[in-house]
Amino acid sequence: MAIKVIVELQAKPGRRDDLRRVLESLIAASGPGQDGFLGSTRYGVLDDPDVLVEIADWESAEAREAHMKEATATGAYAPLLELLAAPFRATVISQLPRPDPAPR
């Protein structure tokens, strides 16, 4: 089942643009060939100039989990983590099935 992952990244003060550049570089280098990765979009939070939000699409929770295990083992996210003021927050979501129409 396809999922979306909403990742909130709190950059060190004044470093959101650096964080964005590093994240986009990581995605460009490994994203297109990553099994199950369907793409992502980055957003700035209007009332907090140090927060970056990424919404990523994955084919399945298992594909994302495999990616995260590999990235952790290889240290792929180390340059990104250096720019964070706090641990990132990830929320994994999936679309709810449509409710059955009410009987008439």
N, C-alpha and C positions, 0 to 999 in steps of 0.2 A: 504494500500500500504506500503510495506517495505521501511524503511528509514535507512540512516546512519547518525550518529552524529559525527562531528569532533570537539573535545574539546581541546582547547589549554590552558594549565595550566602553569603559570609563578611562579615557586617556589621561595621562599626567597633564597638569594644567598647561594649556597652550599647545599641546602636542597632537590634537585630533587630526590635523592634516598629515602629519608624519605617520600616524597610526593608519590612516586611510591608504597612504602610499604603500606602506609595508603590506597591508592586507591585500591590496589590489595586485601587488607584485607576486605574493604567494599564490593567489588565485590564478593569475596568468601563467605562472610556472607549472602548477600542478592541477588546477581545476579542470581544464578541458579533457585531460586523460584519466581523471579520477573515476573509477567505477561507481556508478550510481549518482554522481553529482550532476545536477541538471542546470545549475547556474545560481547566481545570487545578485542581489542589489543592495547597495549601501545607502544609508540615510543619515542625515544630521538631525539631532534633536534641537528644535527651535529655541527652547528655553534653557538649554545647557550646552554651551559651545564645546565642551570637552567630551560629549557622549556621541558615539557612533553606533548605529544599529545596522546589522546586516540581516537580511532575510534570504535564507538559502533554500533551494528546492532540491530534494533528494528522492531517488526512486523508492527508498525504503529506510526504515530506522536501522536495519541491519547494515546497509551500505554505509550509512553515516557512522555507525559504531565502529565498523572495520577501519574506516578512514581515521577516526579519532584515535584508535589504538595505534595505528601505524604512525600518525603524526606525533603522538606522545613518545613512542619508542625511538623515533629518529630525531626528536627535538625540532621538528619543522617549524613549530610556532614560537620558538625561543625569541626571535627578533620582535615578534608581535607582543609577547608577554612583557618584554622590557619596557614597553611604552605605556603599560597599563598602570593606573593608580589604584586599582582594586581588581579582584578576580572577576572575570567575565561571567555573565549570566546567560544561559542558553535555555530557551523554552522550545520543546519539540511539540508540534501540533499536527493533527491530521483533520481532514474535513469530516464532519459528521454526516452520516447517511441521511438522506431526505426522509422525513417522517412519512409513514403511510398515510394516505389521505383518510380523513375521518369518514366513516360509513354514513350514508344518508338515510 
